[in-house]
Amino acid sequence: MNDDVRNIALGVIAAGISAALGWVARTYLWKRKLRRKQAFFGLPDNSESLLVVNRDPATSEPAVHRFDVFALLELSALIKDCGANVQMVTQDAVHQGFGERTEFCVGGPGSNRRMTAHMSAMLPGVRVNIDPEPGPDRGAFQIGSERYRMDPGVTEYVILARLTVGQRRETRPVFLFCGQRAITNQAATRYLARHHERLHRKHGNSSFVLLLKVVNSQAYGPDVVELVADVTRAAQAPLPAQATAPRTSHRAS
């Protein structure tokens, strides 16, 4: 074997080794990223999850608003990315506790009984005005001593929460998407899909409650979302006695 052939052979071998090492490194990083995502969502391989569907309060017949359908599709994609299975259940057909499997609950208390139960049990510092009569406080959020009113299509709010109960490591989280309108539910699911890595870095696998603002949905749909505040402490504490006369009212402008 002359020097030229030897150099070519060594070059091919080196290229093969480099390619193999690169593949191993990429596979390792991909698996590590997937494991972090699975841990955050509580969705290990082949695990079971629950997707709780709300109803459209604007119709007399059982129906789901189209923006809520879009939200459910985005959540289904997240679940499948984790290699988990999903069972879709209507809000009035869930008769079980929480913590055994990851749950994604979509819709405010006016359209989702399951959301009402979760908020009563785990978010005592939050109230949602579900009065159907028109008025400035219709759909408003009361979080601690703060009130957040909506201006439909211009400024709207949605609560995004990841909640766990108890200290057992295997306890699965409950994700809540509680918006003032259906389009804000979709905005919250999209926000979670885009920012789950950052949320995991900041909160780990602990509970959190975020208040998001959807800006000008009549023009931008569910895409322009701002984080207003981390309201975990206020949401999980009992509602203060003066909540009926809040210190601050956030009006849409």
C-alpha positions in Angstrom: 0.0 0.0 0.0 1.5 3.3 -1.1 1.3 6.5 0.9 -1.6 7.9 -1.2 -3.8 4.9 -0.6 -2.9 4.8 3.1 -3.8 8.5 3.4 -7.1 8.0 1.7 -8.0 5.0 3.9 -7.1 7.0 7.0 -9.2 9.9 5.9 -12.2 7.6 5.3 -11.8 6.0 8.7 -11.4 9.4 10.4 -14.5 10.7 8.6 -16.5 7.6 9.7 -15.4 8.0 13.3 -16.3 11.7 13.3 -19.7 11.0 11.8 -20.4 8.3 14.4 -19.3 10.5 17.3 -21.5 13.3 15.9 -24.5 11.0 15.6 -24.0 9.7 19.2 -23.7 13.3 20.5 -26.8 14.4 18.7 -28.8 11.4 19.9 -27.7 12.0 23.5 -28.7 15.7 23.4 -32.0 14.8 21.7 -32.8 12.2 24.4 -31.8 14.5 27.2 -34.0 17.3 25.8 -36.9 14.8 25.5 -36.4 13.5 29.1 -36.6 17.1 30.4 -39.7 17.7 28.4 -41.3 14.5 29.6 -40.4 15.4 33.2 -41.9 18.9 33.0 -45.2 17.6 31.5 -45.3 14.4 33.6 -45.4 12.3 30.5 -42.9 9.4 30.4 -43.0 7.0 27.5 -46.3 5.3 26.9 -47.9 7.1 29.9 -51.6 8.1 30.0 -52.9 11.6 30.0 -56.2 13.3 30.2 -57.4 16.1 27.9 -60.5 17.8 29.4 -62.7 19.5 26.8 -64.9 22.4 27.7 -68.1 23.4 26.0 -69.0 26.6 24.1 -71.3 28.6 26.4 -72.7 30.5 23.5 -74.6 27.5 22.2 -77.5 25.5 23.7 -76.2 22.2 22.2 -73.0 20.6 23.4 -70.3 22.1 21.2 -66.6 23.2 21.4 -65.5 26.6 20.2 -63.2 26.5 17.2 -60.4 28.2 19.1 -60.7 25.6 21.8 -60.4 22.9 19.2 -57.2 24.6 18.0 -56.0 24.6 21.6 -56.7 20.9 22.0 -54.9 20.1 18.7 -51.8 21.9 20.0 -51.9 20.1 23.3 -52.3 16.7 21.5 -49.2 17.4 19.5 -47.2 18.1 22.7 -48.4 14.9 24.2 -47.5 12.8 21.2 -44.1 14.5 21.1 -43.5 13.1 24.6 -44.4 9.6 23.4 -47.5 9.5 25.7 -51.1 8.6 25.1 -54.1 10.9 25.4 -57.7 10.3 26.4 -60.1 13.1 25.5 -63.0 13.6 28.0 -65.8 16.2 28.1 -65.9 18.5 31.1 -69.0 16.9 32.6 -67.8 13.3 32.2 -64.7 13.4 34.4 -65.3 11.6 37.7 -61.9 11.1 39.2 -59.2 12.8 41.2 -56.0 14.3 40.0 -52.3 13.3 40.3 -52.5 9.8 38.8 -52.0 11.0 35.3 -51.2 14.3 33.7 -54.3 16.4 32.9 -54.8 19.3 30.6 -57.9 21.3 31.4 -59.1 23.9 28.9 -61.7 26.6 29.4 -62.9 29.0 32.2 -65.3 28.0 34.9 -68.2 29.3 32.9 -67.7 26.5 30.3 -65.8 23.8 32.2 -67.0 22.3 35.5 -63.7 20.5 35.9 -62.0 23.9 35.9 -64.3 25.1 38.6 -63.4 22.2 40.8 -59.7 22.6 40.2 -59.7 26.3 41.0 -61.8 25.8 44.1 -59.4 23.1 45.4 -56.0 24.5 44.3 -56.5 28.2 43.5 -58.6 29.7 46.3 -57.2 33.2 45.6 -58.7 33.3 42.1 -62.3 34.3 41.1 -63.7 34.6 37.7 -66.8 36.6 37.0 -69.1 34.3 35.0 -72.1 36.6 35.1 -73.7 36.4 31.6 -75.1 39.9 31.9 -73.1 42.7 30.0 -71.0 44.9 32.2 -67.4 46.1 32.8 -66.7 43.2 35.1 -68.0 40.5 32.8 -65.3 37.8 32.5 -63.0 39.7 34.9 -60.3 37.9 36.9 -59.9 38.6 40.6 -56.5 37.4 41.8 -55.8 38.3 45.4 -56.6 42.0 45.6 -56.1 42.7 41.9 -58.9 42.7 39.3 -58.2 42.2 35.6 -60.9 43.3 33.2 -61.0 42.5 29.5 -61.7 44.6 26.4 -62.8 41.9 23.9 -60.5 41.7 20.9 -58.1 44.3 22.3 -56.8 43.2 25.8 -57.7 39.9 27.3 -56.3 37.7 30.1 -55.7 34.0 30.6 -54.3 32.0 33.4 -51.7 29.3 32.6 -51.0 27.1 35.6 -49.0 23.9 36.3 -50.1 22.4 39.6 -49.1 19.4 41.6 -50.5 18.2 44.9 -48.5 16.3 47.5 -44.8 15.4 47.6 -44.9 12.0 45.8 -42.4 12.0 43.0 -44.7 10.1 40.7 -47.6 12.6 41.1 -48.6 13.9 37.7 -49.3 17.6 37.2 -52.5 19.4 36.2 -52.2 22.1 33.5 -54.9 24.7 33.5 -55.7 27.1 30.6 -58.4 29.4 32.0 -59.0 32.3 29.6 -61.6 35.1 29.4 -62.4 34.1 25.8 -61.8 30.9 23.8 -59.0 32.6 21.7 -57.1 33.2 24.9 -57.2 29.5 25.8 -55.5 28.8 22.5 -53.0 31.6 23.2 -52.0 30.0 26.5 -51.5 26.5 24.9 -49.4 28.1 22.2 -47.4 30.0 24.8 -46.8 26.8 26.7 -45.7 25.0 23.6 -43.2 27.7 22.7 -41.8 28.4 26.1 -41.9 25.1 28.0 -38.1 24.9 28.1 -37.7 28.3 29.7 -40.6 27.6 32.1 -38.9 24.3 33.1 -35.5 26.1 33.7 -37.2 28.7 35.9 -39.8 26.6 37.8 -38.4 23.1 37.4 -41.2 20.6 38.2 -42.8 22.8 40.8 -46.3 24.4 40.7 -46.7 27.8 39.1 -49.5 30.2 38.1 -48.9 32.7 35.4 -51.2 35.6 34.2 -50.8 36.2 30.5 -52.2 39.1 28.4 -53.4 38.5 24.9 -52.9 41.7 22.9 -55.1 42.7 20.0 -56.5 39.3 19.2 -58.9 40.8 16.6 -55.8 41.6 14.5 -53.1 39.1 15.6 -55.2 36.2 16.8 -53.5 34.1 19.6 -49.9 35.0 18.6 -49.1 38.2 20.6 -49.0 37.2 24.3 -47.3 39.0 27.2 -46.4 37.7 30.6 -48.1 40.0 33.1 -46.9 38.4 36.3 -46.2 35.2 38.2 -49.2 35.1 40.5 -48.6 31.8 42.2 -48.5 33.1 45.7 -51.6 35.2 45.4 -53.5 32.5 43.5 -52.8 29.8 46.1 -53.5 31.9 49.1 -57.1 32.5 50.4 -58.8 35.4 48.8 -58.4 38.4 51.1 -61.5 39.8 52.8 -61.2 43.1 50.9 -61.3 41.4 47.5 -64.8 42.6 46.9 -63.3 46.2 46.8 -59.9 45.6 45.1 -57.1 48.1 45.5 -56.3 47.9 41.8 -58.4 47.4 38.7 -56.6 46.7 35.5 -58.7 48.2 32.7 -58.1 47.5 29.1 -57.0 50.6 27.3 
